[in-house]
Amino acid sequence: MHRINATKYGIFLLHFNLQPLYLGHQQNQFLSSNVQREEVAIMAKVVVFTKDNCIQCKMTKRFLNAHNVDFEERNINQHPELIDYLKGRGFQAMPVVDADGVDAVSGFRPDVLAKLA
């Protein structure tokens, strides 16, 4: 499996072939692979767990929207089964932001959210 660090553009289309392949216009980014040709889109998946009447949840969603970060919202008032899931992971406050490549955090954390932008 190949691991690729995303740039600020967030999405890469990779074409795997038997020869080195060009991955982007920045620097000399090449990859060799014996995998058959296919297209893959890589983008960090961001999930925001929220609850009703939560100002920090609103601020988190506003920050992500303002920085054009796509995210999936999961409201614990609409899906109470998520409460046990989050408690099992050690969270007791909302919002909880869980993203690929970043440790999950709770509360409004612009320092962490900026890494997703």
QUIZIWO-V36003 format. One record per helix or strand of 2 or more residues. SS is the DSSP state (hx for helix, st for strand). FROM is the first residue (numbers start at 1). TO is the last residue. Records with the same first field share a line. If there is no record, write none. Layout:
# QUIZIWO-V36003
SS = FROM-TO, FROM-TO
This chain:
# QUIZIWO-V36003
st = 12-15, 21-22, 30-31, 39-42, 46-50, 72-75, 96-99, 102-106
hx = 55-66, 81-88, 110-116
